Amino acid sequence: MATSLLLLRKKAYPLLMAAATPSRLSLLRRSISSSHARFFSQLSESQSESESDTGSSSLPSSTKPGVKILDSFREEFEIGSRAISFETGKIARFANGSVVITMDDTHVLTTVACAKSGEGARDFLPLTVDYQEKQFAQGVIPTTYMRREGAPKERELLCGRLIDRSIRPLFPAGFYHEVQATVNVLSSDGKHDPDVMAANATSAALTLSDIPWNGPIGVIRVGRVDGKFVFNPTMDELSMSDLNLVYACNKDKALMIEVQAREITERDLKAGLRLAHPEAVKYIEPQIRLAEKAGKRKKEYKLSLISEKSFEKIKSLSEAPIEQVFTDPTYGKFERGEALEKVSQDVKAKLEEEGDEDSLKFVSKAVDSIRKHVIRKRIIEKGLRVDGRQLDQVRPLYCESGTFPILHGSSLFSRGDTQVLCTVTLGSPRDAQRLDAIVGPPTKRFMLHYSFPPFSINEVSKRGGLNRREVGHGTLAEKALLAVLPPEGEFPYTVRINSEVMASDGSTSMATVCGGSMALMDAGIPVREHVAGVSVGLVSEVDDKGNVVDYRILTDILGLEDHSGDMDFKIAGTRKGITAIQLDIKPAGIPLDIVCESLDPARTAREHILDRMEQEISTARSKNDGSVPCLATLKYGDDSLRKLLANRKRIEAEAGARVTVSDGTVTIVAKTQTTLDKALEKVEFLVGTQLEVGRVYKGEVISVKEYGAFIEFNGGQQGLLHISELSHDPVHKMSDVIVVGQQLSLMCIDIDTRGNVKLSLKATLPQPKKEKFVETLDSSFAPPTQETLIDSNNDYSAPAVVIRSADECDTHDISSQLTTKKAAKRVSKSSPRPFVNGSGGIAEKLARISMQSNVDVMPNNYNDNDNNMSFLKKGDQVRAKVYQLRAHGLVLELPDGSRGMFKFQENGWRDFEVGEEIDVEFLSYSNKGIPVFSLAD
């Protein structure tokens, strides 16, 4: 037996075996911990037996020189089908206590250290928990400018706060040495949230250390998927769960509870808590076994405790005056505080007269303890609270919504002297908070920021950066309200709530829940129903063994009752169930039965507060005053999204809106509907939509041909506007009325099998009137001037259609007769002219249509003149001039200045001269819209 043990030790610790002489062993015993001393004692006995049998005084060593072996100890166990292990001795060996906890591929290191001496002036435990999630744990380089982690993020503060609340109650009274726990996530597989693992590793590190602590504890996360409770759920399971419960306890009492839920009932929550307790206890036994192997003996630290004699002396001087303060119902918060401060000063003056230096050191702490004793005694024995309320009575409520109408949403909520102002601000999806956490979603679209300024308690202090308390209270209220927000698909806005504490006398976080719920409805956000919160307290009496013998549950506690009581149990929810919970305690644990019992009075108080909130505002307000930003969402393919991303900044600069692209969805947010419409128009023009026959699109002329114009529209697509689709009236020359760069509103009238798109301007215009046109124009219509025809919004340097004035054009009276060739040559050399006459021709109509950016139809009061040759009927006779001689016919100039065609018949040619007037008879229009004539009889 001894030989086998010896061979085992030789394989495990060859270096130690080589040095295992009696003299060296005695030195080692004095320098190592008690657990190691027991091991070497057994090793020495085994070696002595071996030497007596073999006669050898030394053992061969198989270890190479310069090779170091680290002694490590490991405990493995399983909870909720997850394999977990604690390991110590391998990493951070100089720390007072260090443990690495492992679950799958997630590893978390926790170390603890304690200051050698405590400051005598302290009357609290300076415990610090630093939780760090560095990006190397997930194989990522930080995106900051310096490419390294900066100040602690909100999640890191929350995880440190969760650990602090779990371990703080178990430190002994009077232990005021500075203690620091440092948690580092070494690696993360993204499957498990490291916060619960870190809490258990901290408990194990404190248990191994020599720091006085009444642990260990167990911490577990519980979810509920499809109605079944899941222990240590993965992140994927947690996303499908309607419950996220973190429960911390020792073997028989609860220490800390944190809950986020989707309106879970009190009955189901009680069941989850009772199932969580035995599972959490499974973490405790492996820690005890690990401490037996590698733990240190607890050190005797100096405790800062007042002597019994000094305490009784201060009690005799202060107890009666303190009782008198609390029996006076006229005292408010500050009057009561001033009276209690006067009691402390009177006691201090009395002790200074007597020269009792030992008692003077503890006056403030002793008077505070006596004050707590008086408050608790009155509650337990007489059921009397500080402000005279019943144990289950809620303070008077004040609710106001729409406090500042210009804001997106606002509310003011007061419960007793506690007052909170909440405001809501809506933004685009791009305003969502970016999260660099190693687990969880990358962004957060709902944020609640809680602010506790010093004036709320009439104090002076410096405002700094992120405050752990403010972050914790804000996150609790955020969890409570998140359950009733509409899904992102139905309400894609980013929402930010600001909670400004105006006055504080207990439970400002729960007042934030109430005020935030009203502000959300005031902003027009379609929340399902109101959420309210209330804080429940506890005052108990315990026996010598720490067992509770009597207790009272307090509803809606004051700040002084929170300070003097045993717990602060914050519970928020709707009428259907609970959405968030946070339990903080001061003694070393509270029985779970009392915690579950506290849920019932909290529900009663919550329904009372909800009744008052619904009297003020019960449904989401309809916001039509323009204060709430307008939003639109669009869906596009990959090609369209790439085009939009390349031009997003230009669209934002021109339209004044914010454009966000995410997962194939484009979200546009603007302050006004006009700005939103402008942005939508630019996005649609750039990216386009699915073509629909019969839909009107805005496009730009990119080229002009004789037979029509090519239009670019709908995000780069091209279509043909044929000359026959330009107007209900025939158009003789395309370039006379359409120019490159002109903006038009056109209707898609056909898409052929090859994908060619046919567009029409005519289809967007009203049908012309059937009755005969009058000679004179309607007095309400005036021919457009040159200034009105130029589009001031056109980005091009040239106007869309050039219309010359009467002075500039070489016009003539249609009744005059020009017979000279000189006049004919002058006319022939002139550039093509639009059809201008006193009655307004087709060119003026099209120019006016194209220039109206927001009007796509002709004026209803427009009438053509009979002189317009566009309305010729077969057999009509007119007098025309010969404009040009051709080989096969004549080009005629008609009375309105337009062109016509006369084709020579076979053997019908005769001499004509340019400028000669002839009588012609209208036959028909050519395929290009040109009128064809014959000689009149």
VENRALIN-V182056 format. One line per field, one symbol per residue. psi: psi as a letter, one per 30 degrees, with the letter a starting at -180 (. if undefined). A space follows every 10 residues. Layout:
psi=???
This chain:
psi=eeeeeeeeee eeieeeefgh leeeeeeeef flleeeeeef eeeeeeeeee efefgkglkk kgkkkgkkkk jlkkkklkkh gkkkkkklfe khfflekkkk kkjbgkkkkk kklkkellkf fkgljikkjj kkjkfffghk kkglefhlkb lkleeeeeee eeeefefefg klkfjgkkkk kkkkjekkff ekkfeeeeee eeeeeeeflg kkkhallkkl kkljkhgkkk khlleeeeff kgkjkkkkla eflkekkkkk lihkleeeee eeefeeefee fffeeeeeee eeegllkklj kkkikkleee eeeeefffee eeeeeffjff kaeeeeeeee eeeeeeeeee eeefgieeef fgeeeeeeee eeeeeeeeee efgkleggll egkklkkkkk lhejfflekl lkkkjbfkkk kklkkkalff fkkkkglfla lfljfkkjjk kilfffghlk lkkbbkkeee eeeeeeeeee fffgklleef iglkkkkkjj jekkhkhfee eeeeeeeeee effgkikell klllkklkkl klaffgkkfk lkkkkiklee eeefafljjk kkaafeakfk kkkklelikk kfeeeeffee feeeeeeeee eeefeekflk kjjgggfklk kkklklleee eeeeefgeee eeeefglkkk kkhgkkkkkl eleeeeeeee eeeeeeellk kkkfkklklk kflklefakk kklhhflklk jlffgelfkk kekefffklk fkkljlkjfk jafggkkklk eeffllklke lkklellkff kkkkleeffk jffkflekle kjjkleeeki llkffljjfk feeeeeeffl lkkljklffj aeeeeeeeef fjffkgllkf gkkllffjff hklkfkklkl kjekklegak kkjlfgflkl kjkklkggkl klkkfkklkl kkeaklfggk kkllkk.
